[in-house]
């Protein structure tokens, strides 16, 4: 506290500027404190799945609930709120995908787990914010309570252990009773109210988070058949890759592979949040189990041992399917790269063959053009020489002093051929210059 006040004094002096998130970050460390709990006590805990819209509506309903009872409601930016009530209290928490209500209600240690007025009666004043996932009935009773664990719980799934350095005995069978709530019994062997509050909160969190962690199992079971089908389809495509030749056939395989990759990525994207959340929840469960400090009790399985047999296989199933998804994605990417390379090489080969064919055609056209040009020079020269012959004959008959028409025509042949050849050459060069400016 002294350090905190000194910091405020420094800030008030203007020497430092406080980070806008400093209060939120420091407050997060104390956002969900353990509430001291005196023996005997009964806690009814509910967890509801809720999206962002449901969380906003639930906060408003809780505010109205508090206002009607003359107590302060939750602040807009808080995710935890404690509501004192006559004969009990309410602990409200908002998480990323669920909301919890923990009610402390009247408890008679002589009749533990007695039925309330109706199922989930503590929630009668508030509508459920979403689908119910966790319902928990926890009793904290004195050691003197003469109770038989086998009379309360199912012996086949009963787990019990000494906790908190011998200060408490906690037992549960992790099964919903006839009212739909999982029962937890905690016997106070030497618990202070603070330690009792911390222990019961951790036990509630173990049940809540182990249930949330198991949400990944149905998703994994749903995806497993489709994943197996995609793995078989990939194996078929890779076998076909060894036999197909030609760009057309390989392009068809590449289209199939791309479509398969799209389905695989869509499935992975749809399940990645659920699987990641399951891993995070499972880690929280393991952390809470490490903290409660279990010791065996009368040969019964401890909480950690029971969950290791039941929760761990489910989490391995989720992890295995997630790894298969990632492995399939990598194999699809490699196969697509290989096919795309093969198609590109075949297209390049086709382009090279096409260029060779075009070059041959161009060479043939050039030779044909040169032949035509030679014939054109001869034909034009023939007509030019003929015209000159007619001109010489006419001039001779007109009495003009010109050589004999035959001699004049013969002399004009090389000159006419040369002149026509020069003209054709000039025209060809001009056209070539226009094509290549």
C-alpha positions in Angstrom: 0.0 0.0 0.0 2.8 2.4 0.8 4.4 1.8 -2.6 1.0 2.3 -4.3 0.5 5.7 -2.6 4.0 6.8 -3.4 3.4 6.0 -7.1 0.2 8.1 -7.0 2.0 11.0 -5.4 4.6 10.8 -8.1 1.9 10.8 -10.8 0.1 13.6 -9.1 3.3 15.7 -9.3 3.2 15.4 -13.1 6.6 13.6 -13.4 5.1 10.5 -15.0 2.2 9.7 -17.3 0.2 6.6 -16.3 -0.3 4.0 -19.0 -4.0 3.8 -20.0 -4.1 0.0 -19.3 -2.1 0.1 -16.0 -5.2 0.0 -13.8 -6.8 -2.8 -15.8 -3.6 -4.9 -15.7 -3.1 -4.4 -12.0 -6.7 -5.0 -11.3 -6.7 -8.3 -13.2 -4.4 -9.7 -10.5 -7.3 -9.2 -8.0 -10.3 -9.6 -10.2 -11.4 -13.0 -8.8 -10.4 -13.1 -5.1 -11.2 -16.1 -2.9 -14.3 -15.4 -0.7 -13.9 -16.7 2.9 -16.3 -19.5 3.6 -17.4 -20.6 7.1 -18.5 -24.2 7.8 -21.2 -25.3 7.2 -21.9 -23.9 3.7 -23.6 -25.0 0.5 -22.6 -23.7 -2.9 -24.8 -24.1 -6.0 -22.6 -23.4 -9.1 -23.9 -23.0 -12.7 -21.9 -22.4 -15.8 -23.7 -21.2 -19.0 -22.2 -21.0 -22.5 -22.7 -17.5 -23.8 -21.5 -15.4 -26.8 -20.8 -11.7 -26.7 -24.4 -10.6 -27.2 -25.6 -13.0 -24.4 -22.9 -11.6 -22.1 -24.1 -8.0 -22.6 -27.7 -9.0 -22.0 -26.8 -11.0 -18.9 -24.8 -8.1 -17.5 -27.9 -5.9 -17.9 -30.2 -8.5 -16.3 -27.8 -8.9 -13.3 -27.8 -5.1 -12.9 -31.5 -5.0 -12.8 -31.5 -8.0 -10.3 -29.1 -6.1 -8.0 -31.0 -2.8 -8.3 -34.3 -4.6 -7.3 -32.5 -5.8 -4.1 -30.9 -2.5 -3.3 -27.3 -3.5 -4.0 -24.8 -2.2 -6.5 -24.6 -3.9 -9.9 -21.5 -4.8 -11.9 -19.5 -2.1 -13.6 -19.4 -2.0 -17.4 -15.8 -3.2 -17.6 -15.8 -5.7 -14.7 -15.9 -9.5 -15.2 -16.5 -10.4 -11.6 -19.2 -9.2 -9.2 -20.1 -10.2 -5.6 -23.7 -9.7 -4.5 -24.6 -10.0 -0.8 -28.1 -11.4 -0.4 -30.3 -12.2 2.6 -29.3 -15.6 3.8 -26.6 -16.0 1.3 -24.6 -14.4 -1.5 -24.0 -14.6 -5.3 -20.7 -14.7 -7.1 -20.9 -13.8 -10.8 -18.1 -14.2 -13.3 -17.9 -13.6 -17.0 -15.4 -15.5 -19.1 -14.6 -15.5 -22.8 -17.2 -18.1 -23.7 -19.2 -18.8 -20.6 -20.8 -17.2 -17.5 -20.8 -18.6 -14.0 -23.2 -18.1 -11.1 -22.2 -19.4 -7.7 -24.8 -19.1 -5.0 -24.2 -19.6 -1.3 -27.5 -20.7 0.2 -28.6 -22.0 3.6 -27.1 -25.4 4.6 -28.3 -27.9 7.2 -25.5 -30.3 7.8 -27.9 -32.9 9.2 -29.6 -33.2 5.8 -26.9 -32.7 3.2 -27.8 -32.4 -0.5 -31.4 -31.9 0.4 -33.6 -31.0 -2.5 -34.4 -27.3 -3.1 -37.8 -26.1 -4.1 -37.2 -27.0 -7.7 -34.1 -27.8 -9.9 -31.8 -24.8 -10.1 -34.0 -22.8 -7.7 -31.2 -20.3 -7.0 -31.5 -19.1 -10.6 -35.2 -18.5 -10.4 -34.6 -14.7 -10.1 -32.4 -14.6 -13.2 -33.0 -16.1 -16.7 -30.3 -18.4 -17.9 -27.9 -16.4 -20.2 -27.3 -19.5 -22.4 -27.2 -23.3 -22.5 -26.4 -24.8 -19.2 -23.1 -26.8 -19.2 -22.2 -27.2 -15.5 -24.4 -27.6 -12.5 -22.6 -28.3 -9.2 -23.9 -28.8 -5.6 -21.0 -28.4 -3.1 -21.4 -29.0 0.6 -18.8 -27.9 3.1 -19.6 -29.7 6.4 -17.9 -30.2 9.7 -15.9 -33.3 10.4 -18.4 -34.4 12.9 -21.1 -35.0 10.2 -21.6 -38.7 10.3 -21.8 -39.4 6.5 -21.0 -42.5 4.4 -19.5 -41.6 1.1 -20.9 -44.7 -0.5 -24.4 -43.6 0.5 -24.0 -40.3 -1.3 -21.9 -41.2 -4.3 -21.7 -43.9 -6.9 -19.0 -46.3 -5.7 -17.9 -47.1 -9.2 -16.7 -43.6 -9.9 -16.1 -42.3 -6.4 -12.9 -40.2 -6.0 -11.8 -38.9 -2.6 -8.7 -37.6 -1.0 -7.2 -35.6 1.8 -6.4 -32.1 0.7 -4.7 -28.9 1.8 -2.1 -30.6 4.0 -4.7 -32.7 5.8 -7.1 -29.8 6.5 -10.0 -31.2 4.4 -11.5 -34.4 2.9 -13.1 -33.9 -0.5 -15.2 -36.5 -2.4 -17.2 -36.6 -5.6 -18.3 -39.1 -8.2 -18.4 -36.6 -11.1 -21.9 -37.8 -11.9 -25.1 -35.7 -12.1 -27.6 -36.7 -9.5 -31.4 -37.0 -10.1 -31.6 -33.2 -10.1 -28.9 -32.9 -12.7 -26.2 -31.5 -10.4 -22.7 -33.0 -9.7 -22.2 -33.4 -6.0 -19.0 -32.5 -4.1 -18.7 -33.1 -0.4 -15.9 -31.3 1.6 -15.4 -32.2 5.2 -13.7 -29.5 7.3 -10.9 -31.2 9.2 -9.0 -28.1 10.0 -9.9 -25.3 7.6 -9.9 -21.6 8.3 -12.6 -19.6 6.4 -10.0 -18.3 4.0 -8.5 -21.7 3.2 -12.1 -23.1 2.9 -13.0 -20.4 0.4 -9.8 -21.1 -1.6 -10.2 -24.9 -1.6 -13.9 -24.9 -2.6 -13.2 -22.4 -5.4 -10.5 -24.6 -6.8 -12.7 -27.7 -6.6 -15.4 -25.8 -8.4 -12.9 -24.7 -11.1 -11.7 -28.3 -11.5 -15.3 -29.5 -12.3 -16.1 -26.5 -14.5 -12.9 -26.6 -16.5 -12.8 -30.4 -16.9 -16.3 -30.2 -18.4 -15.3 -27.4 -20.7 -12.2 -29.3 -21.7 -14.4 -32.3 -22.7 -16.3 -30.1 -25.3 -13.4 -30.8 -27.7 -14.1 -34.6 -27.6 -17.5 -34.5 -29.5 -16.0 -32.2 -32.0 -13.1 -34.6 -32.5 -15.5 -37.5 -32.8 -17.6 -35.6 -35.4 -14.6 -34.7 -37.5 -12.8 -38.1 -37.3 -14.8 -39.9 -40.1 -14.4 -37.0 -42.5 -10.7 -36.7 -41.7 -10.3 -40.4 -42.4 -12.1 -40.0 -45.7 -9.8 -37.1 -46.7 -6.7 -39.1 -45.8 -7.9 -42.0 -48.0 -8.7 -39.5 -50.8 -5.2 -38.0 -50.5 -3.7 -41.5 -50.7 -5.7 -42.2 -53.9 -4.5 -39.0 -55.5 -0.9 -39.6 -54.7 -1.1 -43.1 -56.2 -2.7 -41.6 -59.3 0.2 -39.1 -59.5 2.6 -41.9 -60.2 0.6 -43.0 -63.3 -0.7 -39.8 -64.9 1.1 -38.1 -67.7 0.3 -35.0 -69.6 -0.7 -31.5 -68.4 -4.4 -32.2 -68.8 -4.4 -35.3 -66.5 -2.2 -33.7 -63.9 -4.2 -30.5 -63.9 -7.3 -32.5 -63.2 -5.6 -34.1 -60.2 -4.4 -30.7 -59.1 -8.0 -29.5 -59.1 -9.1 -32.5 -57.0 -6.2 -31.9 -54.6 -7.0 -28.2 -54.3 -10.7 -28.9 -53.5 -9.6 -31.5 -50.9 -7.2 -28.9 -49.3 -10.0 -26.4 -49.2 -12.3 -28.8 -47.3 -9.4 -29.7 -44.9 -8.6 -26.1 -44.1 -12.2 -25.3 -43.5 -12.6 -28.2 -41.1 -9.3 -27.2 -39.3 -10.4 -23.5 -39.1 -13.8 -24.5 -37.6 -12.3 -26.7 -34.9 -9.1 -24.8 -34.1 -10.8 -22.6 -31.4 -12.5 -25.5 -29.7 -9.4 -27.7 -29.7 -7.3 -24.8 -28.4 -9.8 -24.0 -25.7 -9.9 -27.6 -24.6 -6.1 -27.6 -24.3 -6.2 -24.4 -22.2 -9.0 -25.7 -20.0 -7.1 -29.0 -19.4 -4.0 -27.1 -18.4 -6.1 -25.2 -15.8 -7.5 -28.5 -14.4 -3.9 -29.9 -14.0 -2.8 -26.7 -12.3 -5.7 -26.8 -9.9 -5.0 -30.5 -9.1 -1.4 -29.6 -8.4 -2.4 -26.9 -6.0 -4.9 -28.7 -3.8 -2.2 -31.1 -2.5 -4.0 -34.5 -2.6 -3.2 -37.4 -0.3 -4.9 -40.9 -0.7 -7.9 -41.7 1.4 -8.9 -45.3 2.3 -7.7 -46.8 -0.9 -10.1 -44.6 -3.0 -8.8 -43.0 -6.2 -7.7 -39.4 -5.8 -9.2 -36.7 -8.0 -6.1 -36.5 -10.1 -6.0 -40.3 -10.6 -9.6 -40.5 -11.6 -9.3 -37.6 -14.1 -6.1 -39.1 -15.4 -8.1 -42.2 -16.4 -11.1 -40.4 -17.8 -10.1 -36.9 -18.9 -6.6 -37.7 -20.2 -7.7 -40.2 -22.9 -10.3 -37.7 -24.1 -7.6 -35.0 -24.4 -5.3 -37.4 -26.2 -8.1 -38.1 -28.7 -8.5 -34.4 -29.3 -4.7 -33.9 -29.5 -4.3 -36.8 -31.9 -7.0 -35.6 -34.2 -5.6 -32.1 -34.2 -2.2 -33.5 -35.1 -3.8 -35.6 -37.9 -5.4 -32.4 -39.3 -2.0 -30.6 -39.3 -0.3 -33.6 -40.8 -2.9 -33.8 -43.5 -2.6 -30.1 -44.3 1.2 -30.5 -44.7 0.8 -33.5 -47.0 -1.8 -31.7 -49.1 0.5 -28.7 -49.4 3.5 -30.9 -50.5 1.4 -32.9 -52.9 -0.1 -29.8 -54.4 3.4 -28.2 -54.8 4.7 -31.4 -56.5 1.7 -31.5 -58.9 1.9 -27.8 -59.6 5.6 -28.2 -60.4 4.9 -31.1 -62.7 2.1 -29.2 -64.5 4.4 -26.2 -64.9 7.2 -28.3 -66.4 4.8 -29.9 -68.8 3.3 -26.6 -69.8 6.8 -25.2 -70.4 7.6 -28.3 -72.5 4.5 -27.6 -74.5 5.4 -24.0 -74.9 8.9 -25.0 -76.0 7.5 -27.4 -78.6 5.1 -24.7 -79.8 8.0 -22.2 -80.2 10.0 -24.7 -82.2 7.0 -25.4 -84.5 6.4 -21.7 -84.8 10.1 -21.2 -85.7 10.0 -23.9 -88.3 6.8 -22.3 -89.8 8.5 -18.9 -89.8 11.5 -20.3 -91.6 9.3 -22.0 -94.1 7.4 -18.8 -94.7 10.6 -16.9 -95.1 11.8 -19.3 -97.8 8.5 -19.2 -99.5 8.5 -15.4 -99.4 12.0 -15.3 -100.9 10.9 -17.7 -103.6 7.8 -15.6 -104.3 10.0 -12.4 -104.3 12.3 -14.0 -106.9 9.4 -15.0 -109.1 7.9 -11.6 -108.6 11.1 -9.9 -109.8 11.2 -12.2 -112.9 7.6 -11.6 -113.7 7.7 -7.9 -113.3 11.0 -7.7 -115.2 9.4 -9.7 -118.0 6.5 -7.3 -118.3 8.8 -4.3 -118.0 11.1 -5.6 -120.8 8.0 -6.3 -122.9 6.9 -2.7 -122.5 10.3 -1.5 -123.4 10.3 -3.7 -126.5 6.9 -2.3 -127.6 8.3 1.2 -127.0 11.4 0.6 -129.1 9.3 -0.8 -132.0 7.1 2.2 -131.9 10.0 4.6 -131.9 11.6 2.8 -134.8 8.5 2.9 -136.9 8.2 6.6 -136.1 11.6 7.2 -137.6 13.3 8.0 -134.4 17.1 7.3 -134.1 16.9 4.2 -131.8 18.7 0.9 -132.1 17.0 -2.2 -133.4 14.0 -3.2 -131.3 15.5 -6.7 -130.6 18.8 -5.3 -129.6 17.2 -2.6 -127.4 15.0 -5.2 -125.7 18.0 -7.5 -125.0 20.0 -4.6 -123.6 17.1 -3.6 -121.3 16.7 -7.0 -119.7 19.6 -6.8 -117.1 18.7 -3.1 -116.4 15.0 -4.0 -115.8 15.8 -6.9 -113.6 18.2 -4.8 -111.5 15.8 -2.0 -111.2 12.9 -4.3 -110.2 15.1 -6.1 -107.6 16.2 -2.8 -106.0 12.6 -1.6 -105.8 11.4 -4.8 -104.2 14.3 -4.8 -101.8 13.5 -1.2 -100.8 9.8 -2.0 -100.2 10.8 -5.1 -98.0 13.1 -3.0 -95.9 10.5 -0.3 -95.4 8.0 -2.9 -94.2 10.6 -4.4 -91.9 11.3 -1.0 -90.4 7.6 -0.5 -89.7 7.4 -3.9 -87.9 10.4 -3.0 -85.8 10.4 0.7 -85.0 
